Amino acid sequence: MRYGYGLQLPQLAAEFSLATSTAGVIAAGSFAAHGMSALA
């Protein structure tokens, strides 16, 4: 489920009126957090 956000991104962006770039930053932050926690 760690990448589940990306699968629902179009629906969430439409529901919360997020710009594409904003939604991308949120998805990238989620991926980066997972990577950093794996390194820790």
PDB file as gemmi writes it, atoms N, CA and C in Angstrom:
CRYST1    1.000    1.000    1.000  90.00  90.00  90.00 P 1                      
ATOM      1  N   MET A   1       0.816  -1.196   0.000  1.00  0.00           N  
ATOM      2  CA  MET A   1       0.000   0.000   0.000  1.00  0.00           C  
ATOM      3  C   MET A   1       0.858   1.258   0.000  1.00  0.00           C  
ATOM      4  N   ARG A   2       2.164   1.113   0.036  1.00  0.00           N  
ATOM      5  CA  ARG A   2       3.010   2.296   0.136  1.00  0.00           C  
ATOM      6  C   ARG A   2       2.931   3.200  -1.085  1.00  0.00           C  
ATOM      7  N   TYR A   3       2.596   2.652  -2.254  1.00  0.00           N  
ATOM      8  CA  TYR A   3       2.465   3.481  -3.456  1.00  0.00           C  
ATOM      9  C   TYR A   3       1.008   3.629  -3.867  1.00  0.00           C  
ATOM     10  N   GLY A   4       0.083   3.296  -3.007  1.00  0.00           N  
ATOM     11  CA  GLY A   4      -1.336   3.362  -3.319  1.00  0.00           C  
ATOM     12  C   GLY A   4      -1.834   4.769  -3.598  1.00  0.00           C  
ATOM     13  N   TYR A   5      -1.155   5.752  -3.070  1.00  0.00           N  
ATOM     14  CA  TYR A   5      -1.568   7.136  -3.296  1.00  0.00           C  
ATOM     15  C   TYR A   5      -1.529   7.475  -4.778  1.00  0.00           C  
ATOM     16  N   GLY A   6      -0.489   7.037  -5.458  1.00  0.00           N  
ATOM     17  CA  GLY A   6      -0.339   7.338  -6.880  1.00  0.00           C  
ATOM     18  C   GLY A   6      -1.459   6.766  -7.731  1.00  0.00           C  
ATOM     19  N   LEU A   7      -1.993   5.635  -7.332  1.00  0.00           N  
ATOM     20  CA  LEU A   7      -3.076   5.023  -8.093  1.00  0.00           C  
ATOM     21  C   LEU A   7      -4.371   5.815  -7.972  1.00  0.00           C  
ATOM     22  N   GLN A   8      -4.549   6.499  -6.859  1.00  0.00           N  
ATOM     23  CA  GLN A   8      -5.769   7.264  -6.623  1.00  0.00           C  
ATOM     24  C   GLN A   8      -5.566   8.761  -6.835  1.00  0.00           C  
ATOM     25  N   LEU A   9      -4.403   9.139  -7.320  1.00  0.00           N  
ATOM     26  CA  LEU A   9      -4.059  10.547  -7.472  1.00  0.00           C  
ATOM     27  C   LEU A   9      -5.032  11.328  -8.352  1.00  0.00           C  
ATOM     28  N   PRO A  10      -5.431  10.829  -9.523  1.00  0.00           N  
ATOM     29  CA  PRO A  10      -6.369  11.621 -10.341  1.00  0.00           C  
ATOM     30  C   PRO A  10      -7.687  11.916  -9.623  1.00  0.00           C  
ATOM     31  N   GLN A  11      -8.229  10.945  -8.931  1.00  0.00           N  
ATOM     32  CA  GLN A  11      -9.489  11.154  -8.221  1.00  0.00           C  
ATOM     33  C   GLN A  11      -9.303  12.124  -7.056  1.00  0.00           C  
ATOM     34  N   LEU A  12      -8.222  11.983  -6.297  1.00  0.00           N  
ATOM     35  CA  LEU A  12      -7.971  12.888  -5.175  1.00  0.00           C  
ATOM     36  C   LEU A  12      -7.715  14.316  -5.649  1.00  0.00           C  
ATOM     37  N   ALA A  13      -6.981  14.457  -6.750  1.00  0.00           N  
ATOM     38  CA  ALA A  13      -6.703  15.795  -7.283  1.00  0.00           C  
ATOM     39  C   ALA A  13      -7.996  16.480  -7.706  1.00  0.00           C  
ATOM     40  N   ALA A  14      -8.888  15.730  -8.326  1.00  0.00           N  
ATOM     41  CA  ALA A  14     -10.168  16.306  -8.744  1.00  0.00           C  
ATOM     42  C   ALA A  14     -11.035  16.647  -7.535  1.00  0.00           C  
ATOM     43  N   GLU A  15     -11.060  15.772  -6.554  1.00  0.00           N  
ATOM     44  CA  GLU A  15     -11.920  15.975  -5.379  1.00  0.00           C  
ATOM     45  C   GLU A  15     -11.479  17.165  -4.537  1.00  0.00           C  
ATOM     46  N   PHE A  16     -10.163  17.345  -4.394  1.00  0.00           N  
ATOM     47  CA  PHE A  16      -9.651  18.424  -3.548  1.00  0.00           C  
ATOM     48  C   PHE A  16      -9.145  19.617  -4.350  1.00  0.00           C  
ATOM     49  N   SER A  17      -9.407  19.626  -5.641  1.00  0.00           N  
ATOM     50  CA  SER A  17      -9.005  20.723  -6.533  1.00  0.00           C  
ATOM     51  C   SER A  17      -7.504  21.013  -6.437  1.00  0.00           C  
ATOM     52  N   LEU A  18      -6.707  19.972  -6.496  1.00  0.00           N  
ATOM     53  CA  LEU A  18      -5.259  20.129  -6.444  1.00  0.00           C  
ATOM     54  C   LEU A  18      -4.705  20.345  -7.851  1.00  0.00           C  
ATOM     55  N   ALA A  19      -3.733  21.217  -7.962  1.00  0.00           N  
ATOM     56  CA  ALA A  19      -3.027  21.373  -9.230  1.00  0.00           C  
ATOM     57  C   ALA A  19      -2.179  20.126  -9.468  1.00  0.00           C  
ATOM     58  N   THR A  20      -1.883  19.857 -10.718  1.00  0.00           N  
ATOM     59  CA  THR A  20      -1.086  18.678 -11.051  1.00  0.00           C  
ATOM     60  C   THR A  20       0.271  18.720 -10.361  1.00  0.00           C  
ATOM     61  N   SER A  21       0.891  19.888 -10.341  1.00  0.00           N  
ATOM     62  CA  SER A  21       2.206  20.000  -9.707  1.00  0.00           C  
ATOM     63  C   SER A  21       2.126  19.764  -8.201  1.00  0.00           C  
ATOM     64  N   THR A  22       1.083  20.247  -7.561  1.00  0.00           N  
ATOM     65  CA  THR A  22       0.912  20.040  -6.122  1.00  0.00           C  
ATOM     66  C   THR A  22       0.718  18.565  -5.804  1.00  0.00           C  
ATOM     67  N   ALA A  23      -0.119  17.904  -6.586  1.00  0.00           N  
ATOM     68  CA  ALA A  23      -0.341  16.474  -6.387  1.00  0.00           C  
ATOM     69  C   ALA A  23       0.953  15.692  -6.624  1.00  0.00           C  
ATOM     70  N   GLY A  24       1.741  16.114  -7.592  1.00  0.00           N  
ATOM     71  CA  GLY A  24       3.019  15.462  -7.855  1.00  0.00           C  
ATOM     72  C   GLY A  24       4.001  15.616  -6.716  1.00  0.00           C  
ATOM     73  N   VAL A  25       4.036  16.781  -6.115  1.00  0.00           N  
ATOM     74  CA  VAL A  25       4.925  17.022  -4.969  1.00  0.00           C  
ATOM     75  C   VAL A  25       4.514  16.140  -3.797  1.00  0.00           C  
ATOM     76  N   ILE A  26       3.228  16.005  -3.573  1.00  0.00           N  
ATOM     77  CA  ILE A  26       2.745  15.158  -2.478  1.00  0.00           C  
ATOM     78  C   ILE A  26       3.137  13.699  -2.733  1.00  0.00           C  
ATOM     79  N   ALA A  27       2.957  13.235  -3.962  1.00  0.00           N  
ATOM     80  CA  ALA A  27       3.315  11.856  -4.301  1.00  0.00           C  
ATOM     81  C   ALA A  27       4.824  11.643  -4.178  1.00  0.00           C  
ATOM     82  N   ALA A  28       5.611  12.610  -4.646  1.00  0.00           N  
ATOM     83  CA  ALA A  28       7.070  12.494  -4.556  1.00  0.00           C  
ATOM     84  C   ALA A  28       7.526  12.498  -3.100  1.00  0.00           C  
ATOM     85  N   GLY A  29       6.875  13.301  -2.272  1.00  0.00           N  
ATOM     86  CA  GLY A  29       7.218  13.328  -0.848  1.00  0.00           C  
ATOM     87  C   GLY A  29       6.943  12.006  -0.180  1.00  0.00           C  
ATOM     88  N   SER A  30       5.850  11.375  -0.560  1.00  0.00           N  
ATOM     89  CA  SER A  30       5.527  10.063  -0.015  1.00  0.00           C  
ATOM     90  C   SER A  30       6.588   9.037  -0.406  1.00  0.00           C  
ATOM     91  N   PHE A  31       7.003   9.072  -1.657  1.00  0.00           N  
ATOM     92  CA  PHE A  31       8.031   8.150  -2.146  1.00  0.00           C  
ATOM     93  C   PHE A  31       9.369   8.412  -1.444  1.00  0.00           C  
ATOM     94  N   ALA A  32       9.716   9.672  -1.300  1.00  0.00           N  
ATOM     95  CA  ALA A  32      10.972  10.032  -0.637  1.00  0.00           C  
ATOM     96  C   ALA A  32      10.963   9.602   0.833  1.00  0.00           C  
ATOM     97  N   ALA A  33       9.841   9.772   1.505  1.00  0.00           N  
ATOM     98  CA  ALA A  33       9.742   9.364   2.910  1.00  0.00           C  
ATOM     99  C   ALA A  33       9.915   7.866   3.044  1.00  0.00           C  
ATOM    100  N   HIS A  34       9.347   7.112   2.110  1.00  0.00           N  
ATOM    101  CA  HIS A  34       9.503   5.651   2.159  1.00  0.00           C  
ATOM    102  C   HIS A  34      10.964   5.280   1.941  1.00  0.00           C  
ATOM    103  N   GLY A  35      11.609   5.930   0.982  1.00  0.00           N  
ATOM    104  CA  GLY A  35      13.020   5.641   0.729  1.00  0.00           C  
ATOM    105  C   GLY A  35      13.905   5.959   1.921  1.00  0.00           C  
ATOM    106  N   MET A  36      13.654   7.081   2.560  1.00  0.00           N  
ATOM    107  CA  MET A  36      14.460   7.473   3.714  1.00  0.00           C  
ATOM    108  C   MET A  36      14.227   6.533   4.895  1.00  0.00           C  
ATOM    109  N   SER A  37      12.986   6.094   5.072  1.00  0.00           N  
ATOM    110  CA  SER A  37      12.724   5.167   6.170  1.00  0.00           C  
ATOM    111  C   SER A  37      13.352   3.798   5.890  1.00  0.00           C  
ATOM    112  N   ALA A  38      13.445   3.415   4.632  1.00  0.00           N  
ATOM    113  CA  ALA A  38      14.104   2.153   4.295  1.00  0.00           C  
ATOM    114  C   ALA A  38      15.603   2.235   4.573  1.00  0.00           C  
ATOM    115  N   LEU A  39      16.193   3.394   4.342  1.00  0.00           N  
ATOM    116  CA  LEU A  39      17.623   3.570   4.628  1.00  0.00           C  
ATOM    117  C   LEU A  39      17.901   3.600   6.132  1.00  0.00           C  
ATOM    118  N   ALA A  40      16.956   4.132   6.880  1.00  0.00           N  
ATOM    119  CA  ALA A  40      17.127   4.212   8.332  1.00  0.00           C  
ATOM    120  C   ALA A  40      16.958   2.840   8.923  1.00  0.00           C  
TER     121      ALA A  40                                                      
END                                                                             
